[in-house]
Amino acid sequence: MTTAKLDATHGGQEPIDAVFTWVDDRFPGYAESLRRYGRIEADLNPNRTRDNLDLIKYNFRALTQFAPWIRQVYLVSCSPQVPVWLAPSPRLRIVHHDVFVDGNVLPTFNSFAIQSFLHRLPGLSRRFVMFDDDVFLAAPVSPAHFLDGDGKLRVFKRFGHTPCASLRHSKEISPWNAALAHTNYLLNEVYGRVRRPSFTHAPLFVDCDLWEEMIHNWPEDFALTRSSWFRAQYNVVPDYLYPNFLLATGRGTTVSVLRTYRETYYHGVDNFLPWAQCGLFGIDLLRPRSVCLNDGFGDDPNPSVVSLVRRLLERKFPTKSPFET
């Protein structure tokens, strides 16, 4: 069990890295690979692989602005994908899947599988902050935002609940929800049956030792997850299991629902312009610490909505990061 404490300024404490997982289906050959390995409609959903908003670029700008204490930035992607605007930097490491993922499960298009290997990244700090490419900082944060005074992970609860464990066998729900239901089943088997709050899309503070302990506690389920090319039934959702695992073992602490909605903002961006305008206005109104702009465009993104989101991002993050040409 990790007991080291981190103060709000990070002064004199251990290094902490940031890890971003990213994909862009515009790279030559990637769409063909998706079609070659995909089996169901959800496998080919462009919402999961599109980067039409260049969110990772603004993510790097936000990190530079709001978390200058981060030591090194890892960009994890499928070989040979690299953003065209990226500039070399001593603080930036581009790591493709074949460097840290078991070769017998490659290629993989499964974010659950990729997450389960992240603690293997070469040179990674013992503790790191994990970002999906559609989640970015929107206000200053310190390590104390993620950990309480006793070094416990702060877990941000939302209204509603994730799918019940009984739904893990269902063919009527998405692979994402089926995996959440299966993850709840695993937790129930060890720690008792409870209803768990809905998933919070926000940066996740990870301790590599505890992450590895979690994986070792459910080896067969993680092996199945890693062997799945895409998200699938009976997969584990690592970034959902982890906070609930720490809560169940006394190494996590919950924050209020009010604080969750105040600090972690989520908006599903779709093609309906008024909805996008309302959702983006909420960012200015609430001034959260982190924002998730989840792609819900479907096959044909509305150019007006894309332009609206890009204008907001440029207004919020006008200064280039050290990682841009």
C-alpha positions in Angstrom: 0.0 0.0 0.0 1.3 3.4 -1.0 1.3 6.0 1.8 3.5 8.8 0.5 1.8 12.2 0.6 1.9 15.0 -2.0 1.5 18.6 -1.1 -0.4 21.2 -3.1 2.6 22.8 -4.6 4.5 19.6 -5.5 7.7 21.2 -4.3 10.4 18.8 -3.6 8.2 15.7 -4.2 8.6 12.8 -6.6 8.2 13.3 -10.3 4.8 12.8 -11.9 4.3 12.3 -15.6 1.2 12.7 -17.8 0.1 9.9 -20.3 -2.2 10.7 -23.2 -3.8 7.9 -25.3 -4.6 9.1 -28.8 -5.8 7.8 -32.2 -6.5 9.4 -35.5 -8.2 7.3 -38.2 -7.1 9.6 -41.0 -3.7 7.9 -41.0 -3.2 5.8 -44.2 -4.2 2.2 -43.6 -5.8 2.6 -40.3 -9.4 2.6 -41.5 -8.6 -0.5 -43.5 -7.3 -2.2 -40.4 -10.5 -1.3 -38.5 -12.6 -2.9 -41.2 -10.3 -6.0 -41.4 -10.6 -6.7 -37.7 -14.0 -5.3 -36.8 -16.8 -7.7 -36.3 -19.8 -5.6 -35.2 -21.1 -2.0 -35.9 -19.6 -0.7 -32.6 -16.1 -1.7 -33.7 -16.3 0.8 -36.6 -17.9 3.7 -34.8 -16.0 6.8 -36.0 -16.8 8.6 -32.7 -14.0 6.5 -31.1 -11.3 7.0 -33.7 -11.8 10.5 -35.1 -9.7 13.5 -34.3 -11.4 16.2 -36.3 -11.2 18.7 -33.5 -7.4 18.3 -32.9 -8.2 17.9 -29.2 -4.8 16.5 -28.3 -3.2 19.7 -29.4 -5.4 21.8 -27.1 -4.9 19.1 -24.4 -1.1 19.8 -24.5 -1.7 23.5 -24.4 -4.0 23.1 -21.3 -1.5 20.8 -19.6 1.3 23.4 -20.1 -0.8 26.1 -18.8 -2.5 24.4 -15.8 -0.1 21.7 -14.7 3.5 23.0 -15.1 4.6 20.5 -12.4 4.2 17.6 -14.8 7.7 16.2 -15.5 7.3 14.3 -18.8 4.5 13.9 -21.3 3.8 10.5 -23.0 1.8 10.4 -26.2 0.6 6.8 -26.7 -0.6 5.9 -30.2 -0.7 3.1 -32.8 2.4 3.0 -35.0 3.2 5.1 -36.9 0.7 7.7 -35.9 2.1 11.1 -34.9 0.2 14.4 -35.0 1.5 16.4 -38.0 1.9 19.6 -35.9 4.0 17.9 -33.2 7.5 19.3 -32.5 10.3 17.3 -30.8 10.8 18.2 -27.1 13.0 16.7 -24.3 9.8 16.5 -22.2 7.8 14.6 -24.8 7.9 10.8 -25.5 6.0 9.3 -28.3 5.4 5.6 -27.6 3.6 3.3 -30.0 1.8 0.2 -28.8 4.4 -2.2 -30.0 6.9 -0.8 -27.5 4.9 -1.7 -24.3 2.0 -4.0 -25.3 2.4 -7.7 -25.6 3.1 -8.6 -29.2 0.7 -11.5 -29.2 -2.3 -9.2 -28.7 -1.4 -6.7 -31.4 -2.9 -5.0 -33.2 -5.4 -3.7 -30.7 -8.1 -1.1 -31.1 -9.3 -1.7 -27.5 -8.8 1.3 -25.2 -9.3 -1.1 -22.2 -6.5 -3.3 -23.3 -4.2 -0.4 -24.0 -4.9 1.1 -20.5 -4.0 -2.1 -18.8 -0.5 -1.9 -20.2 0.3 1.7 -19.5 2.2 1.1 -16.3 4.8 -0.6 -18.5 5.7 2.6 -20.4 9.5 2.9 -20.4 10.9 5.4 -17.9 7.4 6.2 -16.6 7.2 7.9 -13.1 5.8 5.7 -10.3 2.7 7.9 -10.3 1.2 9.5 -13.4 -1.9 11.3 -14.6 -3.8 9.5 -17.3 -5.8 11.4 -20.0 -8.0 10.2 -22.8 -7.5 12.5 -25.7 -10.9 14.1 -25.3 -10.3 15.0 -21.7 -8.4 18.2 -20.9 -7.6 20.5 -18.0 -9.5 23.8 -17.8 -8.1 25.3 -14.6 -4.9 25.0 -12.5 -4.5 21.7 -10.7 -1.9 20.3 -8.3 -1.4 16.7 -7.1 -3.6 17.7 -4.1 -6.5 17.9 -6.5 -6.3 14.2 -7.1 -5.2 13.0 -3.6 -6.4 13.9 -0.1 -4.1 14.7 2.8 -3.6 11.0 3.6 -2.5 10.2 0.0 -5.9 8.5 -0.9 -7.3 8.9 -4.4 -10.2 11.3 -4.6 -13.0 9.6 -6.4 -15.6 11.9 -8.1 -19.1 10.5 -8.0 -21.9 11.5 -10.4 -25.6 11.1 -10.3 -27.0 7.8 -11.7 -25.4 4.4 -11.7 -23.4 2.2 -14.0 -25.1 -0.9 -15.4 -25.9 -3.7 -12.9 -23.7 -6.8 -12.9 -26.7 -8.8 -14.1 -26.5 -7.1 -17.5 -23.0 -8.4 -18.3 -24.6 -11.2 -20.3 -26.9 -8.9 -22.3 -26.6 -8.7 -26.1 -28.8 -5.7 -26.1 -26.4 -3.1 -24.7 -23.2 -1.7 -26.1 -19.8 -3.3 -25.5 -18.9 -0.3 -23.3 -21.9 -0.8 -21.0 -21.5 -4.6 -21.0 -17.9 -4.1 -19.9 -19.0 -1.8 -17.1 -21.5 -4.4 -16.0 -18.9 -7.1 -16.0 -16.5 -4.9 -14.0 -19.3 -4.4 -11.4 -19.7 -8.1 -11.3 -16.0 -8.5 -10.5 -16.2 -5.9 -7.7 -19.4 -7.5 -6.3 -17.8 -10.9 -6.1 -15.0 -9.7 -3.9 -16.4 -6.7 -2.0 -20.1 -7.2 -1.9 -23.0 -6.2 -4.1 -23.6 -2.4 -4.3 -24.8 0.0 -6.9 -21.9 2.2 -8.1 -22.2 5.7 -9.4 -21.9 6.6 -13.0 -18.5 6.9 -14.7 -16.6 10.2 -14.4 -14.8 11.3 -17.5 -11.8 13.1 -16.0 -8.0 12.8 -15.7 -7.1 9.8 -13.5 -4.2 9.8 -11.0 -2.6 6.4 -11.1 -0.1 4.7 -8.8 1.8 2.0 -10.9 2.1 -0.3 -7.9 -1.6 -0.2 -7.1 -2.5 -0.4 -10.8 -0.4 -3.6 -11.1 -1.9 -5.0 -7.9 -5.4 -4.5 -9.4 -4.4 -6.4 -12.6 -3.0 -9.2 -10.6 -6.2 -9.5 -8.6 -8.2 -10.4 -11.8 -5.6 -12.0 -14.1 -8.0 -14.0 -16.2 -10.3 -11.1 -16.9 -7.5 -8.8 -17.8 -6.1 -11.6 -20.1 -9.4 -11.8 -21.9 -9.6 -8.0 -22.1 -6.1 -7.8 -23.6 -6.9 -10.4 -26.2 -10.0 -8.5 -27.4 -9.2 -6.4 -30.5 -12.1 -4.1 -29.6 -14.1 -3.3 -26.5 -16.2 -6.4 -25.9 -18.5 -8.2 -23.5 -16.7 -9.5 -20.4 -13.9 -7.0 -20.7 -12.6 -5.0 -17.8 -12.8 -1.2 -17.8 -9.5 -0.4 -16.0 -10.1 3.3 -15.3 -13.5 2.4 -13.8 -12.2 -0.6 -11.8 -9.2 1.3 -10.4 -11.0 4.0 -8.3 -13.6 1.5 -7.1 -10.9 -1.0 -6.2 -9.2 1.7 -4.1 -12.4 2.8 -2.5 -13.2 -0.9 -1.6 -9.7 -1.4 -0.1 -9.6 1.9 1.9 -7.2 3.7 -0.4 -9.7 6.0 -2.0 -12.1 8.6 -0.7 -15.2 10.0 -2.4 -15.9 13.7 -2.9 -19.4 15.2 -3.0 -21.6 15.0 -6.1 -21.7 18.8 -6.0 -17.9 19.0 -6.2 -17.9 16.5 -9.0 -20.2 18.6 -11.2 -18.4 21.7 -10.2 -14.9 20.4 -11.1 -15.4 17.7 -13.8 -17.4 18.8 -16.8 -18.8 16.5 -19.4 -20.4 17.4 -22.7 -21.4 15.0 -25.5 -20.8 17.0 -28.7 -23.3 16.0 -31.5 -24.6 17.7 -34.6 -27.4 19.7 -33.0 -26.0 23.3 -32.9 -28.2 24.6 -30.0 -27.1 21.7 -27.8 -23.5 22.4 -28.6 -23.9 26.1 -27.8 -25.5 25.3 -24.4 -22.9 22.7 -23.5 -20.0 25.0 -24.4 -21.6 27.8 -22.5 -21.5 25.6 -19.4 -17.7 25.6 -19.5 -17.6 29.4 -19.2 -20.3 29.4 -16.6 -18.9 26.7 -14.2 -15.2 27.1 -14.9 -14.4 23.5 -14.1 -11.0 22.0 -13.5 -11.4 19.4 -16.3 -13.6 19.0 -19.4 -14.5 16.1 -21.5 -15.8 16.8 -25.0 -17.1 13.4 -26.1 -17.5 12.8 -29.8 -21.1 12.1 -30.7 -21.1 13.3 -34.3 -21.8 10.0 -35.9 -20.8 9.5 -39.6 -21.1 13.2 -40.7 -20.0 15.9 -38.3 -21.9 19.2 -38.6 -19.3 21.8 -39.9 -21.0 24.5 -37.9 -20.6 22.6 -34.6 -17.0 21.7 -35.4 -16.3 25.3 -36.1 -18.0 26.4 -32.9 -15.9 24.0 -30.8 -12.7 24.9 -32.4 -13.3 28.6 -31.8 -13.9 27.9 -28.1 -10.7 25.8 -27.9 -8.7 28.6 -29.6 -10.2 31.2 -27.2 -9.5 29.0 -24.1 -6.0 27.9 -25.2 -4.5 30.5 -27.6 -0.8 29.9 -26.6 1.0 27.1 -28.3 2.6 24.4 -26.1 6.3 23.5 -26.4 5.2 20.5 -28.3 3.9 22.4 -31.4 5.7 23.4 -34.5 
